[in-house]
Amino acid sequence: MTGYFITFEGGEGAGKTSILQLTANRLRKDGYDVITTREPGGIEIAEKIRSIILDPAHTAMDGRTEALLYAAARRQHLVEKVLPALSSGKLVLCDRFIDSSLTYQGYARELGMDEVYQMNQFAIENCMPDLTLFFDIQPEEGLKRILANKSREQNRLDLEKLNFHKKVYEGYQLLMDKFSKRIFQIDATPSIKEVELATYNRIKTFINSKK
């Protein structure tokens, strides 16, 4: 039995991390065998790479270096955690995957989305998500949420100027057009309860379509 790989994407402050955990809990109550994870991270080696990438002190990091570190963390996370879970029939909910690299490094850092995609093919060997949910919120609103959340640790990407985050948003719009059969939009502006319900319903629709 093969499981399903579902990724959660969005700009800073979209709330996808919180929604992922709430949705996972609801799916478990339905009897699904669910694991949650994140990128970069999810396993020890990738978490160490994450600490390097997101360290606010590392402002000198080159865009290509950043992209390569994400790809390295992605590879280890995939082979150590995601693929074994999928092969055992689990439902894998992952906070970010390749689409983040395509938007943040490929589009916003202007490295080229096709170039970053090809780089990541070496890491993922064509293992793409079965379903991707894009949590849609305007960059200005997302950054306001971050500033209002005093408990959230600020990372290096939070320090980027608004124009960078606007480009990230534009990049996601391009991806939704390109991968329209895989990526679905979730309005991230309503209450967390409403967003979680919309997320749950979209995932259940996807699962039921595979039966």
C-alpha positions in Angstrom: 0.0 0.0 0.0 1.3 3.5 -0.9 0.4 6.6 1.1 -0.2 10.1 0.0 2.3 13.0 0.1 0.5 16.3 0.8 2.4 19.6 1.1 1.4 22.9 2.7 2.8 26.0 1.0 2.5 29.8 1.5 4.3 33.0 2.3 5.4 34.1 5.8 2.5 34.4 8.2 0.0 32.4 6.2 -0.7 30.1 9.2 0.0 26.9 7.4 2.0 25.4 10.2 -0.8 25.7 12.7 -3.4 24.5 10.2 -1.3 21.5 9.4 -1.3 20.3 13.0 -5.0 20.9 13.4 -5.8 19.1 10.2 -3.6 16.2 11.1 -5.4 15.7 14.4 -8.8 15.7 12.6 -7.6 13.2 10.1 -6.3 10.9 12.8 -9.8 11.0 14.4 -11.1 9.7 11.1 -8.7 6.8 11.4 -6.0 7.8 9.0 -2.4 7.0 9.9 -0.9 10.5 9.6 2.6 11.8 10.2 3.5 15.5 10.1 6.9 17.0 9.2 8.5 20.1 7.8 11.1 21.5 5.5 13.9 22.3 6.0 14.0 19.8 8.9 11.9 16.9 10.0 15.0 14.8 10.9 18.2 15.5 12.7 20.5 16.2 9.8 18.0 18.4 8.0 17.2 20.3 11.2 20.9 21.2 11.6 20.9 22.5 8.0 17.8 24.4 8.8 19.5 26.2 11.6 22.2 27.3 9.2 19.8 28.5 6.5 17.5 30.5 8.8 20.0 32.0 11.2 19.4 35.8 11.1 23.2 36.3 11.5 23.8 34.6 8.1 22.9 37.6 6.0 25.9 37.1 3.7 24.6 33.8 2.4 24.6 33.6 -1.4 21.3 32.7 -3.1 22.8 29.6 -4.8 24.3 28.5 -1.5 20.8 28.8 0.1 19.2 26.8 -2.7 21.8 24.1 -2.5 21.4 23.8 1.3 17.6 23.5 0.9 18.1 20.8 -1.7 20.5 18.9 0.6 18.1 19.0 3.5 15.3 18.0 1.3 17.1 14.9 0.0 18.0 13.6 3.5 14.5 14.3 4.8 12.9 12.5 1.8 14.9 9.3 2.0 15.0 9.1 5.8 11.4 10.0 6.7 9.0 10.7 3.8 9.6 7.8 1.5 9.5 5.1 4.2 6.3 6.6 5.6 4.7 6.6 2.1 5.8 3.0 1.4 4.0 1.9 4.6 0.8 3.6 3.6 0.9 6.7 5.8 -0.6 10.1 5.0 2.4 12.5 5.1 1.6 16.2 5.7 4.6 18.3 5.1 5.1 22.0 5.9 6.9 23.1 2.6 8.6 21.2 -0.1 10.1 21.9 -3.6 7.6 24.6 -4.4 9.1 26.8 -1.7 12.5 26.5 -3.4 11.0 27.4 -6.8 9.3 30.5 -5.4 11.8 31.8 -2.8 15.1 30.9 -4.5 14.0 30.5 -8.1 11.7 33.5 -8.5 12.3 35.9 -5.6 16.1 35.4 -5.6 16.0 35.4 -9.4 18.0 32.2 -9.8 15.4 30.9 -12.3 12.5 28.6 -11.5 13.5 26.1 -14.1 17.1 26.1 -12.9 16.1 25.5 -9.3 13.6 22.8 -10.4 16.4 20.9 -12.2 18.7 21.2 -9.3 16.1 19.7 -7.0 15.4 16.8 -9.4 18.8 15.5 -8.3 17.6 15.5 -4.7 14.0 14.2 -5.1 14.3 11.9 -8.2 10.9 12.9 -9.5 9.1 12.4 -6.1 6.6 15.2 -6.3 3.7 15.8 -3.9 0.3 14.1 -4.7 -1.5 17.3 -3.5 -0.2 20.8 -2.6 -2.3 23.4 -0.7 -1.3 27.0 -1.1 -2.4 29.2 1.8 -3.2 32.5 0.2 -2.7 35.7 2.1 -1.3 39.0 0.9 2.3 39.6 2.0 1.4 42.7 3.9 -1.1 40.9 6.0 1.2 37.9 6.6 4.0 40.1 7.8 1.5 41.9 10.2 0.7 38.5 11.7 4.3 37.8 12.3 4.9 41.1 14.0 1.9 40.5 16.2 3.0 37.0 17.2 5.5 37.7 19.9 6.1 34.0 20.6 7.3 33.4 17.1 11.1 33.3 16.6 12.2 35.6 13.9 14.3 33.9 11.1 16.4 35.3 8.3 13.6 35.3 5.8 11.4 37.4 8.0 14.1 40.1 7.7 13.6 40.4 3.9 12.0 43.6 2.6 8.3 43.6 1.6 9.3 43.5 -2.1 10.9 40.1 -1.6 7.7 38.7 0.0 5.6 40.2 -2.9 7.8 38.3 -5.4 7.4 35.1 -3.4 3.6 35.6 -3.7 3.9 36.2 -7.4 6.0 33.0 -7.7 3.3 31.0 -6.1 0.7 32.4 -8.5 2.9 31.2 -11.4 3.2 27.7 -9.8 -0.6 27.5 -9.4 -1.0 28.1 -13.1 1.7 25.7 -14.1 0.6 22.9 -11.7 -3.1 23.5 -11.6 -3.9 19.8 -11.2 -1.7 19.5 -8.1 -1.9 22.9 -6.3 -5.1 24.2 -4.8 -5.6 27.5 -3.2 -6.9 27.9 0.4 -8.0 31.3 1.5 -5.9 32.0 4.6 -7.6 35.2 5.7 -10.7 33.9 7.6 -10.6 32.5 11.2 -8.2 29.6 11.9 -11.3 27.3 12.4 -12.6 28.2 8.9 -9.2 27.7 7.2 -8.7 24.4 9.0 -12.2 23.2 7.8 -11.5 24.2 4.2 -8.1 22.4 4.4 -9.7 19.2 5.8 -12.4 19.2 3.2 -9.9 19.6 0.3 -7.8 16.7 1.6 -10.8 14.5 2.1 -12.0 15.3 -1.5 -8.6 14.4 -2.8 -8.5 11.1 -0.9 -12.0 10.2 -1.9 -11.2 10.8 -5.5 -8.4 8.2 -5.3 -10.7 5.4 -4.0 
